[in-house]
Amino acid sequence: MATPSCFSDSTEEGHLSIFLLFDLAFVYQLIVHSGGFASGFFLGFYLLTALHSFYYGYRSGLIVAAVCAAIYLLACFRVSPIEPVDFLLRTTFLFLIALPIGLLSAILREDKEKIESLNRDLSESLETMKHLQGKLVEVEKLSALGRLTADVAHEIRNPLTAIGGFAKRLEKRLPENTSEKRACKGHRP
């Protein structure tokens, strides 16, 4: 059977067609050499249809189901007589397998894309939150530095005010025209 993989390149899609042809030829040979219509190897067509429907969508699955039905008809004609009702039931199930599996795989792909998009958005949001958290930490540090500076200024201002008040009282007690009084007023002796 073909190795399932999601290819997007046209040359790789060509390889898939070759793999499908080999798979179909293999199942055809199994049916022809094991009894024709009575062979249980017709289940290989179900597997091919299911795999192609799952990996490549319901359209591809329906095409593969139609090709499988035609090849099954050829294999049965070559070896044994066909029972029409059983043949129709078996080939109908090919299409009944292709359609729901293909539709479910399309829904699965859409959901996967949504999840990936949500994961990208979440990742971007986390990066934004980390950036904002870093800024918040920086603001908190600056705020703490501001509070510390205000406390230091207050602690320095209180003694300076007391010293300044004491110096003014001392200046008032100094007698006039003394060198100390002139130094207090900014004159040099």
Backbone torsions as a table, in degrees:
resi	resn	phi	psi	omega
1	MET	NA	156.7	-178.7
2	ALA	-70.3	144.3	176.4
3	THR	-74.7	118.7	-177.6
4	PRO	-72.8	133.4	177.5
5	SER	-164.7	150.5	-179.7
6	CYS	-91.2	109.0	179.6
7	PHE	-107.2	146.2	176.4
8	SER	-119.4	-20.5	-178.1
9	ASP	-76.2	141.7	-176.4
10	SER	-65.7	-33.0	178.7
11	THR	-68.8	-35.3	178.6
12	GLU	-71.9	-32.4	175.1
13	GLU	-65.4	-34.6	175.6
14	GLY	-63.5	-39.0	176.3
15	HIS	-64.0	-36.4	178.0
16	LEU	-63.7	-39.8	178.2
17	SER	-62.1	-40.3	178.4
18	ILE	-64.8	-43.2	178.4
19	PHE	-62.4	-41.2	178.7
20	LEU	-62.5	-42.4	179.1
21	LEU	-62.7	-41.5	176.6
22	PHE	-62.7	-43.1	179.4
23	ASP	-62.4	-45.2	179.5
24	LEU	-63.6	-42.2	178.7
25	ALA	-63.5	-38.9	179.5
26	PHE	-63.8	-48.6	179.8
27	VAL	-64.7	-38.0	177.0
28	TYR	-58.3	-47.7	180.0
29	GLN	-64.0	-39.1	177.8
30	LEU	-60.7	-43.0	-179.0
31	ILE	-68.7	-44.1	-178.4
32	VAL	-62.8	-40.7	-175.1
33	HIS	-91.2	2.7	179.6
34	SER	-125.7	21.4	171.4
35	GLY	118.3	3.0	176.3
36	GLY	70.3	-126.4	-175.1
37	PHE	-62.0	-29.1	-178.3
38	ALA	-81.4	-7.3	-177.8
39	SER	-71.0	142.1	177.0
40	GLY	-84.4	-4.0	-178.7
41	PHE	-74.3	-3.4	176.1
42	PHE	-63.0	-18.1	177.7
43	LEU	-62.8	-22.8	175.8
44	GLY	-60.5	-33.4	176.0
45	PHE	-65.3	-36.8	176.8
46	TYR	-62.1	-42.6	180.0
47	LEU	-64.1	-45.0	178.1
48	LEU	-60.6	-43.6	179.9
49	THR	-63.6	-44.7	-178.9
50	ALA	-64.0	-44.3	-179.5
51	LEU	-64.0	-45.6	-179.7
52	HIS	-68.4	-34.5	176.6
53	SER	-65.5	-42.4	-177.3
54	PHE	-67.9	-46.7	-174.1
55	TYR	-84.1	-27.0	-173.1
56	TYR	-123.6	6.6	175.6
57	GLY	96.5	169.0	-174.5
58	TYR	-69.9	-30.7	179.5
59	ARG	-63.6	-47.3	177.8
60	SER	-62.9	-40.0	178.9
61	GLY	-62.6	-40.6	178.9
62	LEU	-67.3	-37.9	177.6
63	ILE	-64.4	-45.5	178.9
64	VAL	-63.6	-38.2	178.2
65	ALA	-61.9	-42.2	179.2
66	ALA	-65.4	-42.9	178.8
67	VAL	-64.5	-42.0	178.7
68	CYS	-62.2	-41.4	179.4
69	ALA	-62.7	-42.7	179.8
70	ALA	-65.1	-43.4	-179.7
71	ILE	-68.1	-37.4	177.1
72	TYR	-62.5	-41.3	178.0
73	LEU	-62.2	-44.1	178.5
74	LEU	-62.7	-44.1	-178.7
75	ALA	-63.5	-40.2	-178.9
76	CYS	-70.1	-40.9	178.5
77	PHE	-61.8	-35.1	-176.2
78	ARG	-70.0	-31.5	-171.2
79	VAL	-109.0	-48.1	-172.0
80	SER	-144.3	164.5	177.5
81	PRO	-68.8	150.9	-176.3
82	ILE	-100.1	139.0	171.7
83	GLU	-95.0	110.3	-170.8
84	PRO	-57.1	-43.0	-177.5
85	VAL	-66.3	-46.1	178.2
86	ASP	-63.1	-40.6	178.8
87	PHE	-62.1	-45.4	179.0
88	LEU	-62.7	-40.1	178.0
89	LEU	-63.8	-45.8	-178.6
90	ARG	-63.7	-43.2	-179.2
91	THR	-74.3	-31.0	176.0
92	THR	-62.6	-38.9	178.9
93	PHE	-65.4	-28.1	174.6
94	LEU	-58.9	-45.0	-179.2
95	PHE	-73.2	-34.3	178.0
96	LEU	-70.2	-21.5	174.1
97	ILE	-81.5	-43.0	-174.1
98	ALA	-64.1	-46.0	-172.7
99	LEU	-66.0	-56.5	-177.7
100	PRO	-66.2	-37.8	179.6
101	ILE	-65.5	-41.5	178.1
102	GLY	-63.7	-42.8	179.0
103	LEU	-66.8	-42.0	178.7
104	LEU	-64.8	-36.9	178.6
105	SER	-68.5	-33.6	176.5
106	ALA	-65.4	-42.3	177.1
107	ILE	-63.3	-41.3	178.7
108	LEU	-61.4	-43.3	178.2
109	ARG	-63.4	-43.3	178.8
110	GLU	-61.8	-44.7	179.4
111	ASP	-63.4	-38.9	178.5
112	LYS	-63.7	-42.2	178.2
113	GLU	-64.1	-39.7	177.7
114	LYS	-63.5	-43.0	-180.0
115	ILE	-63.7	-43.0	178.6
116	GLU	-63.4	-39.8	177.5
117	SER	-64.4	-43.8	177.9
118	LEU	-63.9	-38.0	177.2
119	ASN	-64.1	-40.2	176.9
120	ARG	-63.5	-44.9	178.6
121	ASP	-61.6	-42.1	179.2
122	LEU	-63.8	-41.2	178.7
123	SER	-62.9	-43.7	177.3
124	GLU	-62.7	-41.1	178.8
125	SER	-63.8	-40.4	178.6
126	LEU	-64.6	-40.5	177.6
127	GLU	-63.1	-41.6	177.8
128	THR	-63.4	-42.2	178.7
129	MET	-63.9	-40.8	177.9
130	LYS	-62.8	-41.9	179.0
131	HIS	-63.5	-45.6	179.3
132	LEU	-65.9	-36.7	177.9
133	GLN	-63.9	-40.4	177.2
134	GLY	-62.0	-42.5	177.6
135	LYS	-65.2	-39.5	179.2
136	LEU	-63.3	-41.8	177.7
137	VAL	-62.7	-41.3	178.9
138	GLU	-63.4	-42.6	178.2
139	VAL	-63.8	-40.9	178.0
140	GLU	-62.7	-40.2	178.2
141	LYS	-63.7	-45.9	179.1
142	LEU	-64.0	-38.1	177.3
143	SER	-63.7	-44.3	178.0
144	ALA	-63.4	-39.5	177.8
145	LEU	-63.8	-40.4	177.4
146	GLY	-63.0	-43.8	177.6
147	ARG	-63.2	-42.5	178.7
148	LEU	-62.3	-42.8	178.8
149	THR	-62.9	-43.0	178.6
150	ALA	-63.7	-41.3	178.5
151	ASP	-63.9	-43.8	179.0
152	VAL	-63.1	-44.6	179.1
153	ALA	-61.2	-40.3	178.5
154	HIS	-64.8	-43.3	-179.4
155	GLU	-66.2	-32.0	178.0
156	ILE	-79.2	-39.2	-176.7
157	ARG	-64.8	-40.3	-178.4
158	ASN	-59.6	-53.0	179.0
159	PRO	-65.3	-35.4	179.4
160	LEU	-64.4	-38.4	177.7
161	THR	-63.8	-43.5	178.8
162	ALA	-63.4	-43.4	179.1
163	ILE	-64.1	-43.4	178.9
164	GLY	-61.2	-43.2	177.9
165	GLY	-63.6	-42.9	178.9
166	PHE	-63.8	-40.1	179.3
167	ALA	-64.9	-38.1	178.5
168	LYS	-66.9	-38.4	177.9
169	ARG	-66.2	-39.5	178.2
170	LEU	-66.1	-39.3	179.7
171	GLU	-62.3	-39.2	179.9
172	LYS	-67.1	-28.3	-178.2
173	ARG	-83.4	-16.0	-179.1
174	LEU	-71.2	139.6	176.5
175	PRO	-69.7	152.1	-179.2
176	GLU	-68.2	157.8	178.1
177	ASN	57.7	32.7	173.3
178	THR	-104.9	159.1	-179.7
179	SER	-63.7	-31.5	178.9
180	GLU	-68.3	-39.2	-178.5
181	LYS	-67.9	-40.6	178.9
182	ARG	-66.1	-36.8	179.1
183	ALA	-66.2	-35.8	178.2
184	CYS	-67.4	-31.7	-178.5
185	LYS	-87.9	-4.1	176.4
186	GLY	100.0	7.6	177.4
187	HIS	-93.2	149.5	177.3
188	ARG	-101.4	149.3	-179.6
189	PRO	-70.5	NA	NA
